[in-house]
């Protein structure tokens, strides 16, 4: 899966998108066929998948964490299932806090602080490992379009500012699979934020009888942050979203540095960030994902860690019962599936 999002993906389709259309048709046919796969293996516990329509971040990980918190409050023992994108381990692994992002990926290190987490290139193996470890609810972070595993509930997250970009399939645009196929397979849509870019798709889903939830990403305000002159840096799918968050908290962004999603920071890049912050007397600020990616890395990364302020975020649902409703629906769907012998 492509992880980089060219700028033209988020604009009205132009010559770049049209030039790549033949490749997108092939990609869409393969992706659609994969989503229609039948007789997928299953596990005897509910499986909730948190996905998105497009390549790039829409808020899947904070959504998964919010659902896990609700599961614990409901007396369940949730477990996260991740592919471990960006990590080098290619065997099914129960993630431990001492693991490095270079080994297991950055998102699993965020997840494991909230519930047991397994990374696996083969979803069914990872799911079985979680069940063996005692999980009675599995929350998949991503994998909606490609999971070779029976899902009991598929929640698709969409950013209200970016929407689905130019609406074209990869590589002409950011869409991961034909929208109609995704609509048929999803259980509900979670619209994140107050923008209107997602509204046409949300209305289409509502007409198809799909459940629509609304939420917002709520940042945690660091102490003494208002008016602070900062150097903001981020290696995530949508760095601009992070910069908007910093500014909404009152931070004065003097310099900003954007890197690719899941970026591994090189020593010279770290040195440049530190030198620029020193030269202009700026506070370094970054995302939680970037922070965990730097943990366990020796050299100047340790200094960058100590000097960086992390902007923590959490997903807040408009309806406080949203997460519990999703969990209960998944449990009922699993119960029906098991009774049918699937």
Secondary structure as UniProt FT lines:
FT   HELIX           7..10
FT   HELIX           15..19
FT   HELIX           21..35
FT   STRAND          46..52
FT   HELIX           60..73
FT   TURN            74..75
FT   STRAND          78..82
FT   TURN            85..86
FT   STRAND          93..94
FT   TURN            97..98
FT   HELIX           101..104
FT   HELIX           106..111
FT   TURN            112..114
FT   STRAND          116..119
FT   HELIX           123..132
FT   TURN            133..134
FT   STRAND          137..141
FT   TURN            144..146
FT   STRAND          153..159
FT   TURN            160..166
FT   TURN            170..172
FT   HELIX           179..185
FT   STRAND          188..192
FT   TURN            197..198
FT   HELIX           199..207
FT   TURN            208..209
FT   STRAND          211..219
FT   TURN            223..224
FT   TURN            226..227
FT   STRAND          229..234
FT   TURN            237..238
FT   HELIX           239..248
FT   TURN            249..250
FT   STRAND          252..258
FT   TURN            261..262
FT   HELIX           267..280
FT   STRAND          283..287
FT   HELIX           288..294
FT   TURN            295..296
FT   HELIX           300..307
FT   STRAND          308..311
FT   STRAND          313..317
FT   TURN            320..321
FT   HELIX           322..339
FT   TURN            340..341
//
